[in-house]
Amino acid sequence: MSNKKRHQLCASGNSIMEFNEIDEDYIPREWHTFEDAKSFIDFLSKEGSSLFEGTEILCISQKKTKKLLHLGVAPPFGEKEEIKEHIFSSKEDAENFIKKNKMLPSANLLDEDAKQQISKFFSNEKCFFAQAAELQEKYFKEKKELKEDDEKGHILLGRNYEQKIVNILIQY
């Protein structure tokens, strides 16, 4: 039996970077690399590139050298609070800081089983955590009520429900 679903493959030379099943409405992407900030800025100016609504440019650099480590586009984090890196002399000190500040992990810090439950939730598959069915019903009802082109609304709705699931999963 052949698989008639569309797929995309991104490769550099003979090294596969991505290989995914895609929807019929998938819009192909272009990949660009730049050797310096000026080339990147020139590209943005000439191409007339813009961000999707509800996204921001994320830049991570070393404090002392100011060398860029990562540049990307991501949904905004939290309530526009500054993202800060903290350094601790031990894991215990870090855990105490987390407890003291009542911090919650993000989904990417959970184990693979928890990540799979989150993926199933958004795919409307059966999940095995408390309140999953009721939460899915509410999520898909709210998603249906959003305008299809409300990118920011969809991102924020997804993030809101992802955090609700994380809160439930970390209680186990």
C-alpha positions, 0 to 999 in steps of 0.5 A: 500500500503506497502512502499518497500523503505529501512530504517535504524534505530539507537537505544540505548536500546529502545530509537530511535536516527535515523530513515531514508529512505536510498538509495540502495547504503547506507553503514551501519555504526558502532557507538563507544563511548569512555570514554577518549582521549587515548581510542579514539586514540587507536581505530583510530590507531587499526582500521586504520580509515580515513576521507572522502576526503574533511572533517576535524575533528571538536573539540569544548572544553571549554576555561578554563577547556579544557573539550571536548564538541563536537568531530565530522567530518565535511566539512571544514568551509570557507577559512580555517579561524579559528572558533572563539566564540564571547561573547556579553553583549546584542543581540543588540551588537551581531547584530551590530557586525554581520552588521559591519563585513558583516556576513551571517547566515549559513543555520542551522540558518534560519527558517524552511520554508527556510530550507525546500526550501534548502532541496527541491533545492538539491532534485531537487524539485520546489522551491519558491525563486527568481532565483531557477529554473536557480540556480538548472539548473546550480547546477545539470549541475555542479554536473553532470560534477564532477567525482562521486568519487570527494567527496571534489568537491561535498561537496564544490559545495553543500556548494557553492550553499547552501550559494547562496540560503542563500544569496537569502533567507535572502533578503526576 
